[in-house]
Amino acid sequence: MTQRSGRMISALTAIGLLLGSSAALAPASAVADAGPYLAARQATMDRSFQDLVTYATRALVTDPKNPVLLESVISAHISMGEFDAAKGYSALLNQIEPGNQIAAMAELTLLARDGDYDGLIAALENGQSISTVVDGLMLAWAHIGQGDMSGALELFDEGTGLGEGFEHFGAYNKALALGLVGDYEGALAILTEDGVRDARTSVLAKVEILSQLERNGEALEVLNGAFGEGVLDPELEEMRAALSAGETVPFNVVRSASDGIADVFFAVAAALDGGLDDAYTLLYARIAEALRPDEAAYVLNVAALLERLGNYDLATTAYDSIAQDDPAFPIANLGRAETLRAAGKDEASLEVLRQLTKSYPEMDNVHIALGDALRSTERYEEAVEAYSVVIDRHQPPTRGLWPLYFTRGTAYERLGEWEKSESDLRQALALEPDQPRVLNYLGYSFLELKTNLDEAMEMIRKAAEARPQDGYITDSLAWGLYRLRRYEEAVEPMERAVELMPVDPIINDHLGDVYWAVGRDREARFQWHRALSFEPEEDEADRIRRKLDVGLDRVLIEEGEEPTRAGQDG
């Protein structure tokens, strides 16, 4: 475990590109021109892989054996999926630091990709290493690539107990290997053991193996049990249709030793996801993609990581690489639309989604995604139309539709169509009673409309009890007390709301109003200034400035409202 941890730390240090560390790209020796080093450091902080390659490569001209620069160049090339471009750098780094993890990632991937299993085994046995988890499993699959199944099975058996999160990788990979050579009974026995990796690929492996054993009924039960009996993604729908028609589904989870190695890296990327920096996880995801570029799940994983890292162009390229006849094509285009939206290209994003609704009119999620995108760009009437397509086709409504009634209700509210909004929000509550988000939204809306105040407070209190750490709900609770003129009671929950959401302009503005109402004028003005510093909407900002000029009560009187301090004008 120590060896593996040490290698991982080395890699993270190498990817100063991930953490923006000033030390990570510090020159190992004095150089005349520090410009490329500084530019490379900026590229690391910007997560700009191409710029990092450009500037770190320039820095290597004057410092050619700097291992951190070499690691950074290799990591950036891997992050862009350019393994051939990393080859020379990884060979040099391996000479300088034998066993370097980043160099091994590049070199071992190329050997596996090219089917050079003799070379892969030799490299691993000579000390090239990625991690304890990966090395043994790669070695086992390489033996399968050589045709040495008995040697591979021994190595898979040694691959158990690899540490937290990886305990059953050996058994799981052994099952895939048995499936690859047609021992479906043996593979199924392992996959049904308690604790064996339970992920999408293992479920698909089990389904495919059952179908190969002419047990399609059981395969359907496994598929529906894992993913539900509703509308699934296109790949799963295609599999379900084949099983229902009595067709034998081929065993495609792994088709070769290289596929097996690819699955190892995909599984490790899934295990690391959320636990370490996304850019480190991306290295494993890119290796899986390089070894099996036609596997849509691997490409989608890469694209999602790139999107989270803000590399929208690379993410779009990844999404675009999925062929139109691939069952995952609509999912890829949903991701592409989201990436375009994140990059600020709202119209392009909407166009992608509109085309999807025409090409895949039966897919609920494309209409929902279009509705969400339209709602985010304040095109509420069009959003209602998109949501209604799905709602209208699923009547009477089931519990799973509550989020759609909720989102359509919020769109109606923004359109000023309150009766329709209230109807949808109450329908959402009927489908999912005591749902905190719906209770809060409906209750807060009642407060703003100054109607059903007792019911509003009951709803908000329920929501606050369910989610005491939610700043918005806590704000609603305090604001309800303020609306009921119970100012002293409103202070504590409003202060707590600001603690939970310290940079929210509306909540800071609300705290200012509550302070003013209890006579704490100086603190009220401080909060209003804070609210302005967090850049509220322009109409809200104008109102806050007016309160700073003349006080809250004068503003309320100007708006035709009753002041907080009866008989005073602030």
C-alpha positions as CSV (number, residue, x, y, z in Angstrom):
1,M,0.0,0.0,0.0
2,T,2.9,2.4,0.8
3,Q,4.4,1.8,-2.6
4,R,1.2,2.5,-4.4
5,S,0.5,5.6,-2.3
6,G,4.0,6.9,-2.9
7,R,3.6,6.5,-6.7
8,M,0.2,8.3,-6.6
9,I,1.7,11.2,-4.7
10,S,4.6,11.4,-7.1
11,A,2.1,11.6,-10.0
12,L,0.0,14.3,-8.3
13,T,3.2,16.3,-7.7
14,A,4.1,15.8,-11.3
15,I,0.8,17.2,-12.4
16,G,1.6,20.6,-11.1
17,L,-0.8,21.2,-13.9
18,L,-3.5,19.9,-11.5
19,L,-2.8,21.8,-8.4
20,G,-1.1,24.9,-9.7
21,S,1.8,24.4,-7.4
22,S,4.6,26.9,-7.8
23,A,7.1,24.3,-6.7
24,A,5.9,21.7,-9.2
25,L,7.3,23.6,-12.2
26,A,10.3,25.2,-10.5
27,P,13.4,24.9,-12.7
28,A,15.9,22.3,-11.5
29,S,18.8,24.5,-12.6
30,A,19.3,28.2,-13.1
31,V,18.3,29.2,-16.6
32,A,18.6,32.5,-18.6
33,D,15.0,32.7,-19.5
34,A,12.4,31.9,-16.9
35,G,9.5,32.9,-19.3
36,P,8.6,29.4,-20.4
37,Y,8.6,28.2,-16.7
38,L,6.2,31.0,-15.7
39,A,4.0,30.4,-18.8
40,A,3.9,26.7,-18.0
41,R,3.0,27.4,-14.4
42,Q,0.1,29.6,-15.6
43,A,-1.0,26.8,-18.0
44,T,-1.1,24.4,-15.0
45,M,-3.4,26.7,-13.1
46,D,-5.6,27.3,-16.2
47,R,-5.7,23.5,-16.8
48,S,-4.7,24.3,-20.4
49,F,-3.0,21.0,-21.5
50,Q,-2.0,22.3,-24.9
51,D,-0.4,25.5,-23.5
52,L,1.4,23.3,-20.9
53,V,2.9,21.2,-23.6
54,T,4.0,24.3,-25.5
55,Y,5.7,26.1,-22.7
56,A,7.0,23.1,-20.8
57,T,8.6,21.8,-24.0
58,R,10.3,25.2,-24.5
59,A,11.6,25.1,-20.9
60,L,13.0,21.6,-21.6
61,V,15.3,23.1,-24.2
62,T,17.4,24.7,-21.5
63,D,16.6,22.1,-18.8
64,P,16.2,18.9,-20.8
65,K,16.5,16.4,-17.9
66,N,14.1,18.1,-15.5
67,P,11.8,15.2,-14.4
68,V,9.0,17.4,-13.3
69,L,8.9,19.2,-16.7
70,L,9.0,15.8,-18.5
71,E,6.2,14.5,-16.3
72,S,4.1,17.6,-17.0
73,V,4.6,17.2,-20.8
74,I,3.7,13.5,-20.7
75,S,0.7,14.1,-18.4
76,A,-0.6,16.8,-20.7
77,H,-0.2,14.7,-23.8
78,I,-2.0,11.8,-22.1
79,S,-4.8,14.2,-21.0
80,M,-5.3,15.1,-24.6
81,G,-5.2,11.5,-25.7
82,E,-1.9,11.9,-27.5
83,F,0.0,8.8,-26.4
84,D,2.3,8.7,-29.5
85,A,3.4,12.2,-28.9
86,A,4.4,11.3,-25.3
87,K,6.6,8.3,-26.4
88,G,9.9,10.0,-26.7
89,Y,9.5,12.0,-23.4
90,S,8.4,8.9,-21.5
91,A,11.5,6.9,-22.8
92,L,13.8,9.8,-21.6
93,L,12.0,10.1,-18.2
94,N,12.3,6.3,-17.7
95,Q,16.0,6.5,-18.2
96,I,16.3,9.4,-15.7
97,E,13.9,7.9,-13.1
98,P,13.4,4.2,-13.7
99,G,9.9,3.1,-12.5
100,N,8.4,6.6,-12.9
101,Q,4.7,6.2,-12.8
102,I,3.9,8.9,-15.4
103,A,6.4,7.4,-17.9
104,A,5.0,3.9,-17.2
105,M,1.5,5.2,-18.0
106,A,2.5,6.3,-21.5
107,E,4.9,3.4,-22.3
108,L,2.7,0.5,-21.0
109,T,-0.4,1.9,-22.7
110,L,1.4,2.0,-26.1
111,L,2.5,-1.6,-25.6
112,A,-1.0,-2.8,-24.7
113,R,-2.6,-0.8,-27.5
114,D,-0.2,-2.2,-30.1
115,G,-0.8,-5.8,-28.8
116,D,2.9,-6.2,-27.8
117,Y,2.2,-8.5,-24.9
118,D,5.8,-9.8,-24.8
119,G,7.0,-6.3,-24.4
120,L,4.3,-5.5,-21.9
121,I,5.3,-8.4,-19.7
122,A,9.0,-7.6,-20.0
123,A,8.4,-4.0,-19.1
124,L,6.3,-4.9,-16.0
125,E,8.8,-7.5,-14.8
126,N,11.6,-5.1,-15.3
127,G,10.1,-2.6,-12.9
128,Q,7.9,-0.3,-14.9
129,S,4.9,0.3,-12.6
130,I,1.7,2.3,-12.5
131,S,0.3,1.0,-9.2
132,T,-0.1,-2.2,-7.2
133,V,-3.7,-2.6,-8.4
134,V,-3.0,-2.0,-12.1
135,D,0.3,-3.8,-12.5
136,G,-0.8,-7.3,-11.5
137,L,-4.0,-7.1,-13.5
138,M,-2.2,-5.8,-16.6
139,L,0.3,-8.6,-16.3
140,A,-2.5,-11.2,-16.1
141,W,-4.3,-9.8,-19.2
142,A,-1.0,-9.7,-21.0
143,H,-0.6,-13.5,-20.3
144,I,-4.0,-14.0,-21.9
145,G,-2.8,-11.9,-24.9
146,Q,0.0,-14.5,-25.1
147,G,-2.5,-17.4,-24.9
148,D,-1.3,-18.4,-21.4
149,M,-4.7,-18.7,-19.7
150,S,-3.5,-20.8,-16.7
151,G,-0.8,-18.3,-15.9
152,A,-3.3,-15.5,-16.1
153,L,-5.8,-17.2,-13.8
154,E,-3.0,-17.6,-11.2
155,L,-2.3,-13.9,-11.4
156,F,-5.9,-13.0,-11.1
157,D,-6.2,-15.1,-8.0
158,E,-3.2,-13.2,-6.6
159,G,-4.9,-10.0,-7.4
160,T,-7.4,-10.2,-4.5
161,G,-7.0,-8.1,-1.4
162,L,-5.5,-5.2,-3.2
163,G,-6.6,-2.6,-0.7
164,E,-9.7,-0.5,0.1
165,G,-11.9,0.0,-2.9
166,F,-10.1,-2.6,-5.0
167,E,-10.6,-5.8,-2.9
168,H,-12.5,-7.7,-5.6
169,F,-10.8,-6.5,-8.8
170,G,-9.0,-9.8,-9.1
171,A,-12.1,-12.0,-9.0
172,Y,-14.0,-9.6,-11.2
173,N,-11.3,-9.6,-13.9
174,K,-11.0,-13.4,-13.6
175,A,-14.7,-13.6,-14.4
176,L,-14.3,-11.5,-17.5
177,A,-11.3,-13.6,-18.6
178,L,-13.4,-16.8,-18.2
179,G,-16.2,-15.2,-20.2
180,L,-13.7,-14.2,-22.9
181,V,-12.7,-17.8,-23.4
182,G,-16.2,-19.2,-23.3
183,D,-16.4,-20.5,-19.7
184,Y,-19.7,-18.8,-19.0
185,E,-20.6,-21.0,-16.1
186,G,-17.4,-20.3,-14.3
187,A,-17.7,-16.6,-15.0
188,L,-21.3,-16.4,-13.8
189,A,-20.3,-18.2,-10.5
190,I,-17.8,-15.5,-9.7
191,L,-20.0,-12.6,-10.8
192,T,-22.8,-13.8,-8.5
193,E,-20.6,-14.0,-5.4
194,D,-21.2,-11.5,-2.6
195,G,-19.0,-8.4,-2.9
196,V,-17.8,-8.8,-6.5
197,R,-17.7,-5.4,-8.1
198,D,-21.3,-4.2,-8.7
199,A,-21.1,-1.6,-11.5
200,R,-22.7,-1.2,-14.9
201,T,-20.1,-3.3,-16.7
202,S,-20.4,-6.2,-14.3
203,V,-24.2,-6.1,-14.7
204,L,-23.8,-6.1,-18.5
205,A,-21.3,-9.0,-18.2
206,K,-23.8,-11.0,-16.1
207,V,-26.7,-10.2,-18.6
208,E,-24.6,-11.2,-21.6
209,I,-23.3,-14.4,-20.0
210,L,-26.9,-15.5,-19.0
211,S,-28.0,-14.9,-22.6
212,Q,-25.0,-17.0,-23.8
213,L,-26.3,-19.7,-21.5
214,E,-29.8,-19.4,-23.1
215,R,-31.3,-17.9,-19.9
216,N,-32.7,-14.7,-21.4
217,G,-35.5,-14.6,-18.8
218,E,-33.0,-14.4,-16.0
219,A,-30.9,-11.9,-18.0
220,L,-34.0,-9.7,-18.3
221,E,-34.6,-9.9,-14.6
222,V,-31.0,-8.9,-13.9
223,L,-31.2,-6.0,-16.4
224,N,-34.5,-4.7,-15.0
225,G,-33.4,-5.2,-11.4
226,A,-30.3,-3.1,-11.9
227,F,-31.6,-0.4,-14.1
228,G,-35.4,-0.4,-13.6
229,E,-38.3,-1.3,-16.0
230,G,-38.8,2.2,-17.3
231,V,-37.3,3.7,-20.4
232,L,-33.5,3.1,-20.4
233,D,-30.7,4.6,-22.3
234,P,-30.4,3.4,-26.0
235,E,-27.7,0.8,-25.4
236,L,-29.8,-0.9,-22.6
237,E,-33.0,-0.6,-24.5
238,E,-31.3,-2.3,-27.5
239,M,-30.2,-5.1,-25.2
240,R,-33.6,-5.4,-23.6
241,A,-35.3,-5.7,-27.0
242,A,-32.9,-8.4,-28.1
243,L,-33.5,-10.4,-24.9
244,S,-37.2,-10.0,-25.1
245,A,-37.2,-11.2,-28.7
246,G,-35.3,-14.4,-27.7
247,E,-32.1,-13.4,-29.4
248,T,-28.7,-14.4,-28.0
249,V,-26.8,-11.3,-26.8
250,P,-23.1,-11.5,-27.6
251,F,-20.5,-11.4,-24.9
252,N,-18.9,-8.0,-25.7
253,V,-17.9,-6.6,-22.3
254,V,-14.3,-7.8,-23.2
255,R,-13.4,-9.1,-26.6
256,S,-9.6,-9.3,-26.2
257,A,-6.8,-8.9,-23.7
258,S,-6.5,-5.3,-24.6
259,D,-10.2,-4.8,-23.8
260,G,-9.6,-6.4,-20.4
261,I,-6.7,-4.0,-19.7
262,A,-8.9,-1.1,-20.8
263,D,-11.6,-2.2,-18.4
264,V,-9.1,-2.2,-15.6
265,F,-8.2,1.5,-16.2
266,F,-11.9,2.4,-16.6
267,A,-12.7,0.7,-13.3
268,V,-9.8,2.4,-11.5
269,A,-10.9,5.8,-12.9
270,A,-14.4,5.1,-11.5
271,A,-13.0,4.2,-8.1
272,L,-10.9,7.4,-8.0
273,D,-13.6,9.7,-9.3
274,G,-14.4,12.3,-6.7
275,G,-11.6,11.2,-4.4
276,L,-8.7,12.8,-6.2
277,D,-8.2,15.7,-8.6
278,D,-10.2,15.1,-11.8
279,A,-7.1,15.7,-13.9
280,Y,-5.4,12.7,-12.2
281,T,-8.5,10.5,-12.8
282,L,-8.5,11.7,-16.4
283,L,-5.2,10.0,-17.0
284,Y,-6.7,6.6,-16.2
285,A,-9.8,7.4,-18.2
286,R,-7.8,8.4,-21.2
287,I,-5.8,5.2,-21.1
288,A,-9.0,3.2,-21.1
289,E,-10.2,5.2,-24.1
290,A,-6.9,4.7,-26.0
291,L,-7.1,1.0,-25.5
292,R,-10.8,0.7,-26.6
293,P,-11.7,3.9,-28.5
294,D,-15.0,2.4,-29.8
295,E,-16.4,1.9,-26.3
296,A,-18.8,4.8,-25.8
297,A,-18.8,4.6,-22.0
298,Y,-15.1,5.2,-22.0
299,V,-15.4,8.2,-24.3
300,L,-18.3,9.7,-22.3
301,N,-16.3,9.3,-19.1
302,V,-13.4,11.2,-20.7
303,A,-15.7,13.9,-22.0
304,A,-17.4,14.4,-18.6
305,L,-14.0,14.8,-16.8
306,L,-12.8,17.3,-19.4
307,E,-16.0,19.2,-19.0
308,R,-15.5,19.4,-15.2
309,L,-12.0,20.6,-15.8
310,G,-13.2,23.4,-18.0
311,N,-11.6,22.0,-21.2
312,Y,-14.8,22.5,-23.2
313,D,-13.2,22.2,-26.7
314,L,-11.6,18.9,-25.8
315,A,-14.8,17.7,-24.2
316,T,-16.8,18.6,-27.4
317,T,-14.2,16.7,-29.5
318,A,-14.7,13.7,-27.4
319,Y,-18.5,13.8,-27.6
320,D,-18.2,14.4,-31.4
321,S,-16.1,11.2,-31.8
322,I,-19.1,9.0,-31.0
323,A,-20.6,7.8,-34.3
324,Q,-24.2,8.5,-35.2
325,D,-25.1,4.9,-35.4
326,D,-23.8,4.2,-31.9
327,P,-26.6,3.7,-29.3
328,A,-24.8,6.2,-27.1
329,F,-25.0,9.0,-29.8
330,P,-28.0,10.8,-28.2
331,I,-26.3,10.7,-24.7
332,A,-23.1,12.1,-26.2
333,N,-25.1,14.9,-27.8
334,L,-26.8,15.7,-24.5
335,G,-23.3,16.0,-23.0
336,R,-22.1,18.1,-26.0
337,A,-25.1,20.4,-25.5
338,E,-24.2,20.8,-21.8
339,T,-20.6,21.5,-22.7
340,L,-21.6,24.2,-25.2
341,R,-23.8,25.8,-22.6
342,A,-21.0,25.7,-20.0
343,A,-18.8,27.4,-22.6
344,G,-21.3,30.2,-22.9
345,K,-22.6,29.0,-26.3
346,D,-26.3,28.9,-25.4
347,E,-27.7,29.1,-28.9
348,A,-25.5,26.3,-30.2
349,S,-26.5,24.2,-27.2
350,L,-30.2,24.8,-27.8
351,E,-29.8,23.9,-31.5
352,V,-28.2,20.6,-30.6
353,L,-31.0,19.8,-28.2
354,R,-33.7,20.8,-30.6
355,Q,-32.2,18.5,-33.3
356,L,-32.2,15.7,-30.7
357,T,-35.9,16.1,-30.0
358,K,-36.6,15.8,-33.7
359,S,-34.3,12.8,-34.2
360,Y,-35.3,11.0,-30.9
361,P,-38.8,12.3,-30.1
362,E,-39.5,9.2,-28.0
363,M,-36.6,9.9,-25.6
364,D,-37.9,11.7,-22.5
365,N,-34.5,13.0,-21.4
366,V,-33.9,15.0,-24.5
367,H,-37.1,16.9,-24.0
368,I,-36.3,17.4,-20.4
369,A,-32.8,18.6,-21.2
370,L,-34.2,21.1,-23.7
371,G,-36.6,22.3,-21.1
372,D,-33.9,22.8,-18.6
373,A,-31.7,24.7,-21.1
374,L,-34.6,26.9,-22.1
375,R,-35.4,27.6,-18.4
376,S,-31.8,28.5,-17.7
377,T,-31.9,31.1,-20.5
378,E,-35.2,32.4,-19.2
379,R,-37.3,31.2,-22.1
380,Y,-40.0,29.9,-19.8
381,E,-42.8,29.5,-22.3
382,E,-40.7,27.3,-24.5
383,A,-39.5,25.4,-21.5
384,V,-43.1,24.7,-20.4
385,E,-43.7,23.2,-23.9
386,A,-40.7,20.9,-23.7
387,Y,-41.6,19.7,-20.2
388,S,-45.3,19.2,-21.3
389,V,-44.3,16.7,-24.0
390,V,-43.0,14.3,-21.4
391,I,-45.8,15.0,-18.8
392,D,-48.5,14.6,-21.4
393,R,-47.2,11.2,-22.5
394,H,-47.1,9.8,-19.0
395,Q,-50.6,9.9,-17.7
396,P,-51.7,9.2,-15.1
397,P,-48.5,10.5,-13.5
398,T,-46.2,8.3,-11.5
399,R,-44.0,9.1,-8.5
400,G,-40.9,9.5,-10.7
401,L,-42.5,12.5,-12.5
402,W,-42.4,14.8,-9.5
403,P,-39.2,16.6,-10.5
404,L,-40.8,17.4,-13.9
405,Y,-44.0,18.9,-12.3
406,F,-41.7,20.9,-10.0
407,T,-39.6,22.3,-12.8
408,R,-42.6,23.1,-15.0
409,G,-44.2,24.7,-12.0
410,T,-41.2,27.0,-11.5
411,A,-41.4,28.0,-15.2
412,Y,-45.0,28.8,-14.9
413,E,-44.3,30.9,-11.8
414,R,-41.7,32.9,-13.7
415,L,-44.2,33.5,-16.4
416,G,-46.6,34.9,-13.8
417,E,-49.1,32.1,-14.4
418,W,-49.5,31.4,-10.7
419,E,-52.6,29.1,-10.9
420,K,-50.8,26.7,-13.2
421,S,-47.7,27.0,-11.2
422,E,-49.5,26.2,-7.9
423,S,-51.3,23.3,-9.6
424,D,-48.0,21.7,-10.8
425,L,-46.2,22.3,-7.4
426,R,-49.1,20.7,-5.5
427,Q,-49.0,17.8,-8.0
428,A,-45.3,17.4,-7.3
429,L,-46.1,17.2,-3.6
430,A,-48.9,14.7,-4.2
431,L,-46.4,12.4,-6.0
432,E,-43.6,13.0,-3.5
433,P,-45.1,14.1,-0.2
434,D,-43.0,16.3,2.0
435,Q,-40.3,16.8,-0.7
436,P,-38.2,19.7,0.9
437,R,-37.4,21.5,-2.4
438,V,-41.1,21.7,-3.4
439,L,-42.3,22.6,0.1
440,N,-39.8,25.4,0.2
441,Y,-40.6,26.8,-3.2
442,L,-44.3,26.7,-2.8
443,G,-44.1,28.1,0.7
444,Y,-41.8,30.9,-0.3
445,S,-44.0,31.7,-3.2
446,F,-47.0,32.0,-0.9
447,L,-44.9,34.4,1.3
448,E,-44.1,36.6,-1.7
449,L,-47.7,36.6,-2.7
450,K,-48.8,37.3,0.9
451,T,-51.3,34.5,0.8
452,N,-51.8,31.2,2.6
453,L,-49.3,32.4,5.2
454,D,-50.1,29.8,7.8
455,E,-49.8,27.0,5.2
456,A,-46.6,28.6,3.8
457,M,-44.9,28.6,7.2
458,E,-46.0,25.0,7.9
459,M,-44.5,23.9,4.5
460,I,-41.2,25.8,5.1
461,R,-40.9,24.4,8.7
462,K,-41.2,20.9,7.3
463,A,-38.6,21.6,4.7
464,A,-36.2,23.2,7.3
465,E,-36.6,20.2,9.6
466,A,-35.7,17.8,6.7
467,R,-32.8,19.9,5.5
468,P,-31.4,22.0,8.4
469,Q,-28.1,22.7,6.6
470,D,-29.8,24.2,3.5
471,G,-29.2,27.9,3.4
472,Y,-32.1,28.7,1.0
473,I,-34.6,26.9,3.1
474,T,-33.3,28.4,6.3
475,D,-33.6,31.8,4.6
476,S,-37.2,31.0,3.7
477,L,-38.0,30.2,7.3
478,A,-36.5,33.5,8.6
479,W,-38.1,35.5,5.8
480,G,-41.5,34.0,6.6
481,L,-41.1,35.1,10.2
482,Y,-40.1,38.6,8.9
483,R,-43.2,38.7,6.7
484,L,-45.4,37.8,9.7
485,R,-43.6,40.8,11.5
486,R,-42.1,38.4,14.1
487,Y,-38.8,40.3,13.7
488,E,-37.0,39.2,16.8
489,E,-37.7,35.5,16.0
490,A,-36.4,36.0,12.5
491,V,-32.9,37.1,13.5
492,E,-31.4,33.8,14.6
493,P,-32.5,31.7,11.5
494,M,-31.5,34.6,9.1
495,E,-28.1,34.8,10.7
496,R,-27.8,31.0,10.3
497,A,-28.8,31.3,6.6
498,V,-26.0,33.7,6.0
499,E,-23.6,31.4,7.7
500,L,-24.7,28.6,5.4
501,M,-24.7,30.8,2.2
502,P,-22.2,33.6,3.1
503,V,-21.9,35.1,-0.4
504,D,-25.5,35.0,-1.5
505,P,-26.6,38.6,-2.2
506,I,-30.3,38.0,-1.6
507,I,-29.8,36.3,1.8
508,N,-27.4,39.0,2.9
509,D,-29.9,41.6,1.8
510,H,-32.6,39.8,3.8
511,L,-30.4,39.8,6.9
512,G,-30.0,43.6,6.5
513,D,-33.8,44.0,6.4
514,V,-34.2,41.9,9.5
515,Y,-31.6,43.8,11.4
516,W,-33.3,47.1,10.4
517,A,-36.6,45.8,11.6
518,V,-35.2,45.2,15.1
519,G,-33.4,48.5,15.2
520,R,-29.9,47.4,14.5
521,D,-29.4,50.0,11.8
522,R,-25.6,50.0,11.5
523,E,-25.5,46.2,11.1
524,A,-28.3,46.5,8.5
525,R,-26.3,48.9,6.4
526,F,-23.3,46.7,6.7
527,Q,-25.3,43.7,5.4
528,W,-26.7,45.7,2.5
529,H,-23.2,46.8,1.5
530,R,-22.2,43.1,1.7
531,A,-25.1,42.2,-0.5
532,L,-24.1,44.7,-3.1
533,S,-20.5,43.3,-3.1
534,F,-21.9,40.0,-4.3
535,E,-23.4,41.5,-7.4
536,P,-27.2,41.0,-7.2
537,E,-29.5,41.5,-10.2
538,E,-29.6,45.2,-11.2
539,D,-33.2,45.8,-10.0
540,E,-32.2,44.3,-6.6
541,A,-29.1,46.3,-6.5
542,D,-31.0,49.5,-7.2
543,R,-33.4,48.7,-4.3
544,I,-30.5,48.0,-1.9
545,R,-28.9,51.4,-2.9
546,R,-32.1,53.1,-2.2
547,K,-32.3,51.5,1.3
548,L,-28.8,52.7,2.0
549,D,-29.8,56.2,1.0
550,V,-33.1,56.6,2.9
551,G,-33.6,53.4,5.0
552,L,-35.8,50.4,4.6
553,D,-39.0,52.0,5.9
554,R,-39.0,54.9,3.5
555,V,-38.5,52.3,0.6
556,L,-41.4,50.3,1.9
557,I,-43.7,53.4,2.1
558,E,-42.6,54.3,-1.5
559,E,-43.6,50.8,-2.6
560,G,-47.0,51.1,-0.9
561,E,-46.0,48.7,1.9
562,E,-46.3,49.0,5.7
563,P,-43.0,50.1,7.3
564,T,-41.3,47.8,9.8
565,R,-41.5,50.5,12.4
566,A,-45.1,51.8,12.6
567,G,-45.2,55.6,12.4
568,Q,-41.6,56.0,11.2
569,D,-40.3,56.6,7.7
570,G,-36.7,55.6,8.3
